[in-house]
Amino acid sequence: MEHDTAADFVLQAAEERGIRFVRLWFTDILGYLKSFAIPAEELPEALSEGASFDGSAVNGFARREEADMVARPDPRTFAVLPWRSPEEGGAVARMYCDVLTPDGEPFEGDPRHVLKRALARAGERGFTFYVGPEVEFFLFESAARPTPLDVGSYFDLTPLDVGSDFRRQVITYLEQMGIPVKDSHHEVGASQHGVDLRHADALTIADSMMTFRLVVKEVAREAGLYATFMPKPIQGEWGSGMHTHLSLFRGERNAFYDAADPIHLSPEARAFVAGLLRHAREITAVTNQWVNSYKRLVPGFEAPVRVSWGVRNRGALVRVPLSKPGKEGSCRAEYRAPDPACNPYLAFALLLEAGLRGIERGYELPAESPDDLDRMGEEELAAAGIASLPESLPEALAEMRGSDLVRETLGDHLFEWFLENKVEEWNEYKAYVTGFELERYLPRL
């Protein structure tokens, strides 16, 4: 009934807004946004039955002999694309889709289905999973080389921050598409920017993240510039992260909050954070899925490198911001490893399942990690039980390969394809002669 009501709203809105085409959006396993358009006249049938497409053309979806797939639009995600002028041939809208097999079953390789399945498990325990990402990215002159547009730093304003108008246009487009923004600012790196999305349920935020990345690139294109979510595009500069704030609610009550606890964390919240820590190494291949991701996870730039937690330590993997009296709803844990180039559907699903496993199995939260981890030797860290995050993609893949948590969350199809693709990426990188090698070795050897 809810789907029918939402579908009726979409049909009415499409007619009133003069929609000419509707783009049906979904993602492949790596998190690339995919789309095909249907005329508005086909919208009623697409909403009721879905629209067929060739799954063999999408990475990780299907072999050629099982190519047929169905994209069923989620009417709750209907939005008009604000950068498409009606004068250009009619207004264009978009909807996110669930990918189904021809017999109507959820496709196991659909990242959106993976997150919905994890959220359903949380729902069985009475939880709603909320997420709020802080998204960082760089703005360059072109895609040819990472040439910064300014020499600004954290919170700088004009004239150093030439991106103010750029961020304003991004926020305008996002708000027109129903995506609220908490704040925006210049980040630490030259020509680096940050936009914080207001927290919402994880599926809404995953959809919003995909829209956000497209909006940022679209606004950059309009300005004759290039925006990138590459984790570490400039040698020696700060990388781009996606610090992700997590909380569980039971109805209107924040299940993470406990007024009697010294840092206001409930037993469930403590177990959830313990789950994040225990399974951190296993899930890093997904939260940080590219070869370049591990150029960011290095000491000296506040990116986490240890499996640690703290209240004030901004270099910790998990930070627990202090909750203010009367602000119980803001009690949360901040997971700081993900970068903005990950697949948000898969990353959020694994963060949730790691935390839920901590609750279900009663994991004990270890003592808060020391603030000076960077100054501790390996023997001291080992004695304190503090592990390191994977230092490279192959190390992360080795951890993932032995993880029943990751396999169960992703499902066999997606798990195996992801591993195979990432091993291939590493093998290509391993054989590539980099600028570093040419600069260092060519004049000497």
Secondary structure as the mmCIF struct_conf table of DSSP 4:
data_model
#
loop_
_struct_conf.conf_type_id
_struct_conf.id
_struct_conf.beg_label_comp_id
_struct_conf.beg_label_asym_id
_struct_conf.beg_label_seq_id
_struct_conf.end_label_comp_id
_struct_conf.end_label_asym_id
_struct_conf.end_label_seq_id
HELX_RH_AL_P HELX_RH_AL_P1 GLU A 2 GLU A 16
TURN_TY1_P TURN_TY1_P1 ARG A 17 GLY A 18
STRN STRN1 ILE A 19 THR A 27
TURN_TY1_P TURN_TY1_P2 ILE A 29 LEU A 30
STRN STRN2 LEU A 33 PRO A 39
HELX_RH_3T_P HELX_RH_3T_P1 ALA A 40 GLU A 42
HELX_RH_AL_P HELX_RH_AL_P2 LEU A 43 GLU A 49
STRN STRN3 ALA A 51 ASP A 54
HELX_RH_3T_P HELX_RH_3T_P2 GLY A 55 ALA A 57
BEND BEND1 VAL A 58 VAL A 58
TURN_TY1_P TURN_TY1_P3 ASN A 59 PHE A 61
HELX_RH_3T_P HELX_RH_3T_P3 ARG A 64 GLU A 66
STRN STRN4 ASP A 68 PRO A 73
HELX_RH_3T_P HELX_RH_3T_P4 PRO A 75 THR A 77
STRN STRN5 ALA A 79 VAL A 80
TURN_TY1_P TURN_TY1_P4 PRO A 82 TRP A 83
BEND BEND2 ARG A 84 ARG A 84
HELX_RH_3T_P HELX_RH_3T_P5 PRO A 86 GLU A 88
TURN_TY1_P TURN_TY1_P5 GLY A 89 GLY A 89
BEND BEND3 GLY A 90 GLY A 90
STRN STRN6 ALA A 91 LEU A 100
TURN_TY1_P TURN_TY1_P6 PRO A 102 ASP A 103
BEND BEND4 GLY A 104 GLY A 104
HELX_LH_PP_P HELX_LH_PP_P1 GLU A 105 GLU A 105
STRN STRN7 PRO A 106 PRO A 106
HELX_LH_PP_P HELX_LH_PP_P2 PHE A 107 PHE A 107
TURN_TY1_P TURN_TY1_P7 GLU A 108 GLY A 109
HELX_RH_AL_P HELX_RH_AL_P3 PRO A 111 GLU A 124
TURN_TY1_P TURN_TY1_P8 ARG A 125 GLY A 126
STRN STRN8 THR A 128 PHE A 140
BEND BEND5 GLU A 141 GLU A 141
BEND BEND6 ALA A 143 ARG A 145
STRN STRN9 PRO A 148 PRO A 148
BEND BEND7 LEU A 149 LEU A 149
TURN_TY1_P TURN_TY1_P9 TYR A 154 PHE A 155
TURN_TY1_P TURN_TY1_P10 THR A 158 LEU A 160
TURN_TY1_P TURN_TY1_P11 VAL A 162 GLY A 163
HELX_RH_AL_P HELX_RH_AL_P4 SER A 164 GLN A 176
TURN_TY1_P TURN_TY1_P12 MET A 177 GLY A 178
STRN STRN10 VAL A 181 HIS A 186
BEND BEND8 VAL A 188 GLY A 189
TURN_TY1_P TURN_TY1_P13 ALA A 190 SER A 191
STRN STRN11 GLN A 192 LEU A 197
HELX_LH_PP_P HELX_LH_PP_P3 ARG A 198 HIS A 199
STRN STRN12 ALA A 200 ASP A 201
HELX_RH_AL_P HELX_RH_AL_P5 ALA A 202 GLU A 222
TURN_TY1_P TURN_TY1_P14 ALA A 223 GLY A 224
STRN STRN13 TYR A 226 THR A 228
BEND BEND9 PRO A 231 PRO A 231
BEND BEND10 ILE A 234 ILE A 234
TURN_TY1_P TURN_TY1_P15 GLN A 235 GLY A 236
BEND BEND11 GLU A 237 GLU A 237
HELX_LH_PP_P HELX_LH_PP_P4 TRP A 238 SER A 240
STRN STRN14 MET A 242 ARG A 250
TURN_TY1_P TURN_TY1_P16 GLY A 251 GLU A 252
STRN STRN15 ARG A 253 ASN A 254
TURN_TY1_P TURN_TY1_P17 ALA A 255 PHE A 256
STRN STRN16 TYR A 257 TYR A 257
TURN_TY1_P TURN_TY1_P18 ALA A 259 ALA A 260
BEND BEND12 ASP A 261 ASP A 261
TURN_TY1_P TURN_TY1_P19 PRO A 262 ILE A 263
STRN STRN17 LEU A 265 LEU A 265
HELX_RH_AL_P HELX_RH_AL_P6 PRO A 267 ARG A 278
TURN_TY1_P TURN_TY1_P20 HIS A 279 HIS A 279
HELX_RH_AL_P HELX_RH_AL_P7 ALA A 280 THR A 287
TURN_TY1_P TURN_TY1_P21 ASN A 288 ASN A 288
BEND BEND13 TRP A 290 TRP A 290
TURN_TY1_P TURN_TY1_P22 VAL A 291 ASN A 292
HELX_RH_AL_P HELX_RH_AL_P8 SER A 293 ARG A 296
BEND BEND14 LEU A 297 VAL A 298
TURN_TY1_P TURN_TY1_P23 PRO A 299 GLY A 300
BEND BEND15 PHE A 301 GLU A 302
STRN STRN18 ARG A 306 ARG A 306
BEND BEND16 VAL A 307 VAL A 307
STRN STRN19 TRP A 309 GLY A 310
BEND BEND17 VAL A 311 ARG A 312
TURN_TY1_P TURN_TY1_P24 ARG A 314 GLY A 315
BEND BEND18 ALA A 316 LEU A 317
STRN STRN20 VAL A 318 ARG A 319
HELX_LH_PP_P HELX_LH_PP_P5 PRO A 321 LYS A 324
TURN_TY1_P TURN_TY1_P25 PRO A 325 GLY A 326
HELX_RH_3T_P HELX_RH_3T_P6 GLU A 328 SER A 330
STRN STRN21 ALA A 333 TYR A 335
TURN_TY1_P TURN_TY1_P26 PRO A 340 ALA A 341
BEND BEND19 CYS A 342 CYS A 342
HELX_RH_AL_P HELX_RH_AL_P9 PRO A 344 GLU A 360
TURN_TY1_P TURN_TY1_P27 ARG A 361 GLY A 362
HELX_LH_PP_P HELX_LH_PP_P6 TYR A 363 PRO A 370
TURN_TY1_P TURN_TY1_P28 ASP A 371 ASP A 372
HELX_RH_3T_P HELX_RH_3T_P7 LEU A 373 ARG A 375
BEND BEND20 MET A 376 MET A 376
HELX_RH_AL_P HELX_RH_AL_P10 GLU A 378 ALA A 383
TURN_TY1_P TURN_TY1_P29 ALA A 384 GLY A 385
HELX_LH_PP_P HELX_LH_PP_P7 ALA A 387 ALA A 387
STRN STRN22 SER A 388 SER A 388
HELX_LH_PP_P HELX_LH_PP_P8 LEU A 389 PRO A 390
BEND BEND21 GLU A 391 SER A 392
HELX_RH_AL_P HELX_RH_AL_P11 LEU A 393 ARG A 401
TURN_TY1_P TURN_TY1_P30 GLY A 402 GLY A 402
HELX_RH_AL_P HELX_RH_AL_P12 ASP A 404 LEU A 410
HELX_RH_AL_P HELX_RH_AL_P13 ASP A 412 LYS A 430
TURN_TY1_P TURN_TY1_P31 ALA A 431 ALA A 431
HELX_RH_AL_P HELX_RH_AL_P14 GLY A 435 TYR A 441
TURN_TY1_P TURN_TY1_P32 LEU A 442 ARG A 444
#
